[in-house]
Amino acid sequence: MKALGKVEEVDVIVVGAGPAGSTAAERAAAAGASVLLIDRKEEVGSPVQCGGFLPEAHELQALMPHADLPATLVEIPERCVLHRTEIQRLYAPSGRSKEFPVDGRVIDRRAFDRHLAYRAISAGAKMFVGTTAAPERGFLRLRGRGSGLLSPRVVVGADGPASALARSLGVSHRMEMGICLELEMAGVEIDAQAAEMYFGTRFAPGGYAWIIPLGEEIANVGVGVRRSYMDEKMTLSALLDRFIMDHPIAGPRLRRGQVMAVMRGTVPAGGMVGPIQGGRILLAGDAAGHVMATSGGGIPLAVVAGSIAGLMAARSLQGEASLNDYPRMIHESFGRELDRSVQMRRLVDLLMKRDHLMDTLFDHIDAEQMKAMQRGSIPGALGRICDALARSG
Ligand SMILES: Cc1cc2nc3c(=O)[nH]c(=O)nc-3n(C[C@H](O)[C@H](O)[C@H](O)COP(=O)(O)OP(=O)(O)OC[C@H]3O[C@@H](n4cnc5c(N)ncnc54)[C@H](O)[C@@H]3O)c2cc1C
């Protein structure tokens, strides 16, 4: 296959070379399918739209106890890991904090995405960057460096939060989204061991602000909120500025820092979309809403879902499985934890509207319970409230 021009027919086309897509392409190619991986970006992994926080493998296994973690989540080459943290610290609107141990890696997303794409190519996948896919009357239209009207036997839609493949399955893109703005800042006085989350209506209405250390004096500093919680006149950059300049705890540590990069993007916040499979299309990662609603973390779920999608694609071609089994496989892998994280977030939503309610929640939950909540396993009475909320829709 040439690097430019008309594309030949293949068994599987994977749309999107993020963590979900490259993992799907690797798994399908390794199982013997002919695979084409495409991305509309000219360079895999760039521009980065991510904080890069990824818990260590044992933390991920606790987060998704039923999932088979692909090796790429367990052993990450050191050149893709910028920094490691040991603590997660959460700040209430009052400024009081609680912390618990979480072994975290902060990955260089550009390097990580390229590493995953390289593995897919090594497994036998072909690749076209600078190529956009659009569903067209039952076919897939490719435009850009690679072009053609193709009819692959399986399409993996790993095309991120604004997925065209998801829309073609009728997924409403009114689905709940978090909007995020993040700055890479140098010259900041941070706690390099701690990934921090800050709550409060003044700085992060309907979401949270974060500091993810990239080293001793360098960090990703961001804010992720939901539009419906924001004052109409408020912008995301004004909110982040306010956090950096005025937050009573974060401000003094951040305000003398210098900005080295600006990143923005959206994150699905409402859990798994329905349907995640239709005909020969499988959705994985952000395209399918595979993001923990409590944290906005999507890298681990994207890799796990991509791996299942790639395997199911190959096995269906070999007549060993049906694509219709894909949703069940995903549900068995991490569906319960993902659903729980949505229920948890809905409960916290009620409290997020009033700072004093969030403060009360903080005061009544200990650090271990907070860690459990972040993982979507909900302690005692809170769990029962979530179940009741889920039943009431
Ligand atoms: C500011 C921000 C910070 C975040 N921080 C974290 C974090 O610290 N930890 C964490 O776990 N998660 C974080 N996330 C979420 C995480 O980035 C995503 O969940 C993750 O990237 C999902 O991977 P994916 O492969 O599904 O999609 P993506 O990584 O979005 O990849 C999708 C790819 O599809 C391509 N594409 C889209 N449409 C087409 C098309 N029509 N044709 C061809 N190609 C197409 C895109 O170019 C893109 O490369 C953050 C998100 C944002 C926005």
The ligand as an ORCA input file, in Angstrom:
! r2SCAN-3c Opt
* xyz 0 1
  C      -8.015     18.236     28.296
  C      -8.192     16.752     28.495
  C      -7.469     16.118     29.500
  C      -7.617     14.738     29.692
  N      -6.862     14.125     30.657
  C      -6.933     12.791     30.821
  C      -6.085     12.141     31.767
  O      -5.261     12.769     32.463
  N      -6.196     10.769     31.899
  C      -7.086     10.036     31.149
  O      -7.167      8.799     31.316
  N      -7.887     10.640     30.238
  C      -7.817     11.994     30.038
  N      -8.603     12.592     29.085
  C      -9.490     11.740     28.262
  C      -8.641     10.982     27.228
  O      -7.825     11.898     26.537
  C      -9.546     10.234     26.246
  O     -10.505      9.500     26.970
  C      -8.740      9.288     25.349
  O      -7.863      9.995     24.513
  C      -9.698      8.436     24.492
  O      -8.985      7.707     23.541
  P      -9.669      7.349     22.125
  O      -8.686      6.522     21.403
  O     -11.021      6.831     22.358
  O      -9.890      8.743     21.405
  P      -8.862      9.872     20.959
  O      -7.614      9.809     21.754
  O      -9.653     11.138     20.957
  O      -8.505      9.488     19.457
  C      -9.445      9.609     18.426
  C      -8.699      9.825     17.129
  O      -9.634      9.779     16.057
  C      -9.246     10.714     15.097
  N     -10.457     11.032     14.306
  C     -11.591     11.637     14.724
  N     -12.494     11.676     13.750
  C     -11.932     11.099     12.662
  C     -12.373     10.840     11.339
  N     -13.617     11.163     10.947
  N     -11.526     10.252     10.475
  C     -10.264      9.906     10.878
  N      -9.789     10.123     12.125
  C     -10.610     10.687     13.008
  C      -8.705     11.889     15.895
  O      -7.834     12.665     15.110
  C      -8.005     11.185     17.042
  O      -6.624     10.975     16.789
  C      -8.494     13.967     28.877
  C      -9.223     14.618     27.867
  C      -9.072     15.987     27.671
  C      -9.850     16.646     26.569
*
